[in-house]
Amino acid sequence: MATHHEPARRALAKPRHLTQPPLALRAATCHCHAMRLPLILALFAAMPALAETPISAAEFDAYTRGKTMFYGRDGVPYGAEQYLPNRRVIWTFLDGECQEGTWFAEGEQICFDYGNGSPLQCWRFFLNNGGLSAQFEDGTTTTPLVEVEQTPQPLWCPGPKVGV
């Protein structure tokens, strides 16, 4: 026997599609999907391995040539590099002073030579949805640099600080 409150209870009931758990949870609890879940998890587990493949020198050159890339680390601005023809570069730590250099491939690494006796700076570069990321190859730095902006505009390099 229905009461006068029954229509109100039905009106408050959530539609079935809002009460169902997400597909991944249903697959984990439903025996009919038990074989699919390990496959899905295996595919997701393989994705970071694919993202860990450094880009080649040709891919790096094609992506960067003619651009100025700004990099950050841990959400803090780190520096910028202008990529010129013939593997020439200009680097700045965003302090107004710039260093000219060149880059070359060394195995999976892209190495930068800024001359003036400074050591080579070798990185492994990765290209993902957010742009470039770069892992310094010194064995101690674990946080990569990430591309935060790119522009076709050249760097602004006013030169060394001039005293009064």
Backbone as CSV, one residue per row, in Angstrom:
resi,resn,N_x,N_y,N_z,CA_x,CA_y,CA_z,C_x,C_y,C_z
1,MET,0.841,-1.173,0.000,0.000,0.000,0.000,0.889,1.239,0.000
2,ALA,0.741,2.074,-1.000,1.553,3.277,-1.125,0.990,4.364,-0.244
3,THR,1.899,5.090,0.358,1.479,6.221,1.190,1.628,7.495,0.373
4,HIS,1.149,8.570,0.977,1.259,9.840,0.269,2.715,10.341,0.234
5,HIS,3.641,9.706,0.974,5.056,10.100,0.966,5.854,9.385,-0.129
6,GLU,5.318,8.341,-0.722,6.042,7.548,-1.727,6.495,8.386,-2.930
7,PRO,5.675,9.231,-3.551,6.150,10.024,-4.680,7.303,10.940,-4.279
8,ALA,7.300,11.473,-3.088,8.380,12.357,-2.634,9.668,11.557,-2.498
9,ARG,9.597,10.328,-1.983,10.792,9.495,-1.850,11.390,9.181,-3.201
10,ARG,10.589,8.876,-4.186,11.079,8.598,-5.526,11.717,9.840,-6.137
11,ALA,11.153,10.999,-5.894,11.695,12.233,-6.442,13.075,12.528,-5.846
12,LEU,13.312,12.115,-4.594,14.595,12.360,-3.950,15.646,11.316,-4.329
13,ALA,15.212,10.203,-4.857,16.169,9.144,-5.224,17.061,9.627,-6.358
14,LYS,18.368,9.303,-6.268,19.319,9.705,-7.310,19.126,8.828,-8.528
15,PRO,19.313,9.384,-9.703,19.274,8.555,-10.907,20.335,7.462,-10.809
16,ARG,20.097,6.347,-11.422,20.980,5.192,-11.319,22.412,5.520,-11.736
17,HIS,22.602,6.336,-12.802,23.957,6.625,-13.271,24.752,7.435,-12.250
18,LEU,24.059,8.107,-11.287,24.773,8.848,-10.258,25.110,7.978,-9.050
19,THR,24.480,6.818,-8.938,24.735,5.959,-7.785,25.707,4.839,-8.117
20,GLN,26.008,4.627,-9.384,26.946,3.584,-9.780,28.364,4.032,-9.449
21,PRO,29.228,3.145,-8.974,30.627,3.521,-8.772,31.299,3.718,-10.122
22,PRO,32.426,4.442,-10.150,33.150,4.634,-11.413,33.507,3.294,-12.040
23,LEU,33.708,3.302,-13.342,33.985,2.084,-14.101,35.178,1.324,-13.529
24,ALA,36.242,2.016,-13.168,37.428,1.328,-12.641,37.090,0.577,-11.359
25,LEU,36.239,1.174,-10.494,35.861,0.482,-9.264,34.927,-0.679,-9.555
26,ARG,34.020,-0.499,-10.519,33.137,-1.603,-10.880,33.945,-2.747,-11.453
27,ALA,34.959,-2.447,-12.270,35.781,-3.496,-12.855,36.538,-4.251,-11.770
28,ALA,36.937,-3.552,-10.719,37.694,-4.200,-9.651,36.808,-5.115,-8.812
29,THR,35.512,-4.831,-8.764,34.627,-5.629,-7.924,33.763,-6.603,-8.709
30,CYS,33.711,-6.476,-10.000,32.877,-7.341,-10.823,33.731,-8.439,-11.439
31,HIS,33.338,-9.685,-11.251,34.107,-10.800,-11.797,34.098,-10.807,-13.324
32,CYS,33.066,-10.228,-13.929,33.002,-10.233,-15.382,34.088,-9.340,-15.997
33,HIS,34.613,-8.398,-15.237,35.660,-7.510,-15.735,37.016,-7.821,-15.102
34,ALA,37.093,-8.893,-14.354,38.314,-9.193,-13.609,39.525,-9.354,-14.524
35,MET,39.326,-9.803,-15.723,40.445,-9.989,-16.640,40.890,-8.663,-17.271
36,ARG,39.995,-7.689,-17.365,40.336,-6.419,-17.992,41.168,-5.523,-17.086
37,LEU,40.912,-5.539,-15.792,41.596,-4.641,-14.871,43.110,-4.822,-14.894
38,PRO,43.647,-6.051,-14.814,45.111,-6.174,-14.886,45.688,-5.623,-16.188
39,LEU,44.974,-5.791,-17.284,45.442,-5.262,-18.555,45.473,-3.739,-18.529
40,ILE,44.417,-3.119,-18.007,44.362,-1.661,-17.920,45.481,-1.144,-17.022
41,LEU,45.677,-1.783,-15.873,46.733,-1.361,-14.963,48.113,-1.537,-15.591
42,ALA,48.313,-2.595,-16.341,49.592,-2.819,-17.001,49.872,-1.735,-18.043
43,LEU,48.827,-1.313,-18.759,49.003,-0.245,-19.749,49.392,1.064,-19.073
44,PHE,48.732,1.398,-17.945,49.084,2.621,-17.232,50.483,2.524,-16.641
45,ALA,50.868,1.363,-16.175,52.206,1.191,-15.610,53.274,1.358,-16.683
46,ALA,52.976,1.009,-17.918,53.946,1.125,-18.997,54.102,2.567,-19.478
47,MET,53.134,3.438,-19.221,53.181,4.800,-19.722,54.388,5.588,-19.208
48,PRO,54.736,5.556,-17.903,55.917,6.302,-17.485,57.179,5.817,-18.178
49,ALA,57.280,4.537,-18.460,58.462,4.026,-19.134,58.582,4.642,-20.524
50,LEU,57.457,4.815,-21.210,57.498,5.438,-22.524,57.896,6.907,-22.414
51,ALA,57.420,7.585,-21.353,57.740,8.987,-21.157,59.203,9.181,-20.766
52,GLU,59.867,8.133,-20.315,61.248,8.223,-19.872,62.245,8.075,-21.013
53,THR,61.798,7.978,-22.226,62.701,7.866,-23.363,63.129,9.265,-23.782
54,PRO,64.422,9.581,-23.681,64.871,10.918,-24.075,64.655,11.149,-25.566
55,ILE,64.435,12.402,-25.924,64.293,12.725,-27.336,65.678,12.755,-27.985
56,SER,65.709,12.558,-29.284,66.967,12.550,-30.027,67.435,13.983,-30.276
57,ALA,68.662,14.112,-30.739,69.209,15.426,-31.085,68.382,16.072,-32.198
58,ALA,67.957,15.283,-33.181,67.152,15.822,-34.274,65.802,16.324,-33.764
59,GLU,65.176,15.569,-32.847,63.895,15.998,-32.273,64.078,17.258,-31.429
60,PHE,65.155,17.300,-30.660,65.454,18.464,-29.833,65.647,19.699,-30.712
61,ASP,66.435,19.570,-31.769,66.688,20.681,-32.678,65.399,21.160,-33.343
62,ALA,64.585,20.226,-33.806,63.330,20.591,-34.467,62.382,21.309,-33.503
63,TYR,62.366,20.895,-32.247,61.448,21.488,-31.274,61.928,22.867,-30.800
64,THR,63.230,23.064,-30.652,63.740,24.280,-30.027,64.223,25.362,-30.998
65,ARG,64.685,24.990,-32.176,65.323,25.955,-33.083,64.403,27.133,-33.379
66,GLY,64.971,28.341,-33.228,64.222,29.565,-33.502,63.364,30.037,-32.343
67,LYS,63.475,29.381,-31.202,62.641,29.729,-30.043,63.519,30.123,-28.865
68,THR,62.918,30.842,-27.958,63.501,31.089,-26.648,62.627,30.348,-25.652
69,MET,63.242,29.470,-24.871,62.511,28.636,-23.913,62.832,29.112,-22.496
70,PHE,61.795,29.245,-21.695,61.953,29.600,-20.290,61.726,28.339,-19.463
71,TYR,62.605,28.105,-18.495,62.563,26.894,-17.682,62.374,27.238,-16.215
72,GLY,61.713,26.324,-15.499,61.535,26.457,-14.068,61.885,25.153,-13.378
73,ARG,62.097,25.235,-12.071,62.363,24.043,-11.252,61.601,24.232,-9.951
74,ASP,60.793,23.246,-9.603,59.990,23.307,-8.378,59.124,24.565,-8.321
75,GLY,58.598,24.980,-9.477,57.708,26.130,-9.521,58.409,27.479,-9.444
76,VAL,59.733,27.486,-9.517,60.508,28.724,-9.424,61.222,28.950,-10.757
77,PRO,61.222,30.188,-11.284,61.962,30.441,-12.524,63.434,30.059,-12.361
78,TYR,63.992,29.417,-13.389,65.376,28.950,-13.326,66.251,29.662,-14.352
79,GLY,65.806,29.736,-15.599,66.606,30.369,-16.635,65.899,30.297,-17.971
80,ALA,66.577,30.818,-18.996,66.022,30.799,-20.348,67.155,30.577,-21.335
81,GLU,66.794,29.957,-22.453,67.784,29.713,-23.495,67.167,30.008,-24.850
82,GLN,67.945,30.734,-25.643,67.552,31.036,-27.018,68.283,30.052,-27.916
83,TYR,67.530,29.373,-28.777,68.090,28.352,-29.667,68.198,28.918,-31.075
84,LEU,69.429,29.014,-31.549,69.749,29.643,-32.829,70.093,28.573,-33.863
85,PRO,70.215,28.962,-35.139,70.649,27.994,-36.158,72.053,27.448,-35.844
86,ASN,72.364,26.329,-36.459,73.672,25.691,-36.329,74.017,25.301,-34.894
87,ARG,72.991,24.950,-34.123,73.160,24.460,-32.751,73.859,25.468,-31.835
88,ARG,73.630,26.731,-32.104,74.141,27.785,-31.225,73.042,28.173,-30.242
89,VAL,73.451,28.609,-29.037,72.499,28.968,-27.989,72.978,30.206,-27.244
90,ILE,72.048,30.835,-26.566,72.347,31.899,-25.608,71.572,31.567,-24.348
91,TRP,72.259,31.478,-23.216,71.659,31.106,-21.930,71.709,32.283,-20.969
92,THR,70.679,32.409,-20.124,70.674,33.369,-19.027,69.968,32.757,-17.825
93,PHE,70.463,33.128,-16.639,69.780,32.755,-15.397,68.732,33.805,-15.048
94,LEU,68.321,34.586,-16.036,67.303,35.631,-15.912,67.802,36.807,-15.073
95,ASP,69.113,36.998,-15.065,69.709,38.108,-14.333,70.203,39.205,-15.272
96,GLY,69.910,39.085,-16.574,70.330,40.074,-17.545,71.672,39.761,-18.188
97,GLU,72.431,38.834,-17.613,73.706,38.433,-18.189,73.502,37.155,-18.982
98,CYS,74.125,37.095,-20.163,73.925,35.961,-21.058,75.259,35.319,-21.430
99,GLN,75.204,34.029,-21.694,76.374,33.277,-22.141,76.050,32.655,-23.495
100,GLU,76.934,32.845,-24.444,76.763,32.212,-25.744,77.442,30.848,-25.717
101,GLY,76.867,29.910,-26.447,77.454,28.583,-26.489,76.940,27.782,-27.668
102,THR,77.266,26.511,-27.621,76.812,25.562,-28.639,76.325,24.311,-27.932
103,TRP,75.567,23.500,-28.670,75.136,22.221,-28.110,75.457,21.113,-29.096
104,PHE,75.597,19.905,-28.545,75.865,18.725,-29.369,75.311,17.504,-28.652
105,ALA,75.102,16.440,-29.419,74.590,15.188,-28.853,75.759,14.345,-28.360
106,GLU,75.547,13.731,-27.221,76.512,12.787,-26.645,75.688,11.600,-26.136
107,GLY,75.508,10.583,-27.003,74.620,9.477,-26.650,73.196,9.984,-26.554
108,GLU,72.526,9.706,-25.427,71.155,10.181,-25.197,71.119,11.588,-24.618
109,GLN,72.269,12.176,-24.397,72.337,13.486,-23.761,72.512,14.594,-24.786
110,ILE,72.053,15.784,-24.407,72.331,17.006,-25.140,73.279,17.794,-24.236
111,CYS,74.481,18.080,-24.742,75.492,18.768,-23.944,75.686,20.181,-24.471
112,PHE,75.860,21.108,-23.539,76.041,22.514,-23.865,77.445,22.929,-23.463
113,ASP,78.116,23.618,-24.374,79.465,24.119,-24.135,79.407,25.635,-24.240
114,TYR,79.619,26.311,-23.111,79.574,27.767,-23.078,80.973,28.379,-23.115
115,GLY,81.991,27.542,-23.370,83.360,28.051,-23.477,83.871,28.559,-22.143
116,ASN,84.713,29.526,-22.185,85.324,30.192,-21.032,85.727,29.248,-19.886
117,GLY,86.076,28.018,-20.219,86.566,27.083,-19.202,85.507,26.449,-18.330
118,SER,84.235,26.770,-18.548,83.184,26.165,-17.719,82.962,24.715,-18.169
119,PRO,82.602,23.843,-17.227,82.389,22.435,-17.602,81.182,22.277,-18.522
120,LEU,81.173,21.207,-19.289,80.020,20.890,-20.130,78.785,20.699,-19.257
121,GLN,77.651,21.109,-19.788,76.369,20.930,-19.117,75.574,19.916,-19.934
122,CYS,75.471,18.682,-19.448,74.799,17.619,-20.205,73.465,17.268,-19.559
123,TRP,72.446,17.159,-20.397,71.070,16.937,-19.966,70.447,15.854,-20.837
124,ARG,69.460,15.175,-20.276,68.564,14.327,-21.066,67.255,15.085,-21.154
125,PHE,66.750,15.279,-22.374,65.510,16.014,-22.599,64.386,15.058,-22.936
126,PHE,63.202,15.392,-22.428,61.995,14.595,-22.654,60.908,15.535,-23.149
127,LEU,60.098,15.061,-24.079,59.004,15.857,-24.617,57.703,15.193,-24.209
128,ASN,56.850,15.951,-23.514,55.548,15.429,-23.105,54.494,16.496,-23.368
129,ASN,53.293,16.277,-22.880,52.187,17.202,-23.160,52.447,18.618,-22.690
130,GLY,53.220,18.765,-21.622,53.498,20.095,-21.097,54.701,20.752,-21.737
131,GLY,55.346,20.100,-22.687,56.535,20.650,-23.321,57.772,19.870,-22.924
132,LEU,58.907,20.555,-22.909,60.174,19.914,-22.580,60.375,19.796,-21.079
133,SER,61.046,18.743,-20.691,61.621,18.653,-19.353,63.046,18.183,-19.550
134,ALA,63.920,18.567,-18.622,65.343,18.277,-18.763,65.899,17.772,-17.440
135,GLN,66.592,16.666,-17.508,67.221,16.079,-16.326,68.725,16.256,-16.439
136,PHE,69.316,16.984,-15.491,70.757,17.230,-15.503,71.475,15.929,-15.199
137,GLU,72.541,15.660,-15.929,73.237,14.381,-15.824,74.489,14.468,-14.951
138,ASP,74.298,14.914,-13.693,75.431,14.933,-12.783,75.302,13.876,-11.696
139,GLY,74.198,13.140,-11.699,73.999,12.078,-10.728,73.493,12.564,-9.380
140,THR,73.378,13.872,-9.170,72.913,14.375,-7.881,71.600,15.138,-7.976
141,THR,71.338,15.774,-9.093,70.130,16.581,-9.247,68.971,15.684,-9.656
142,THR,67.934,15.652,-8.824,66.799,14.785,-9.125,65.594,15.547,-9.666
143,THR,65.490,16.834,-9.384,64.350,17.607,-9.849,64.641,18.151,-11.241
144,PRO,63.830,17.782,-12.226,64.098,18.249,-13.596,63.704,19.710,-13.792
145,LEU,64.283,20.301,-14.810,63.806,21.593,-15.283,62.617,21.315,-16.179
146,VAL,61.643,22.210,-16.172,60.486,22.046,-17.040,60.255,23.331,-17.824
147,GLU,59.839,23.157,-19.047,59.500,24.303,-19.888,58.259,24.962,-19.324
148,VAL,58.338,26.274,-19.100,57.177,27.001,-18.611,56.637,27.983,-19.637
149,GLU,57.474,28.324,-20.618,57.024,29.248,-21.666,57.998,29.160,-22.833
150,GLN,57.501,29.473,-24.013,58.368,29.604,-25.181,57.891,30.776,-26.009
151,THR,58.838,31.404,-26.690,58.524,32.562,-27.504,59.492,32.620,-28.678
152,PRO,59.099,33.241,-29.784,60.041,33.438,-30.890,60.934,34.671,-30.654
153,GLN,60.662,35.422,-29.595,61.423,36.635,-29.306,62.815,36.290,-28.767
154,PRO,63.833,37.101,-29.107,65.174,36.851,-28.576,65.254,37.203,-27.085
155,LEU,66.304,36.712,-26.447,66.547,37.052,-25.050,66.936,38.516,-24.925
156,TRP,66.691,39.080,-23.782,67.133,40.430,-23.472,68.409,40.291,-22.667
157,CYS,69.521,40.742,-23.213,70.834,40.587,-22.590,71.526,41.942,-22.526
158,PRO,71.243,42.754,-21.484,71.861,44.069,-21.410,73.351,44.035,-21.077
159,GLY,73.869,42.901,-20.644,75.302,42.801,-20.381,75.628,42.819,-18.901
160,PRO,76.924,42.764,-18.589,77.327,42.732,-17.194,76.954,44.016,-16.476
161,LYS,76.843,43.886,-15.164,76.486,45.052,-14.339,77.612,46.078,-14.421
162,VAL,77.217,47.326,-14.562,78.187,48.397,-14.666,78.117,49.226,-13.385
163,GLY,79.272,49.401,-12.760,79.327,50.184,-11.508,79.262,51.662,-11.781
164,VAL,79.129,52.428,-10.698,79.031,53.889,-10.814,80.414,54.484,-10.874
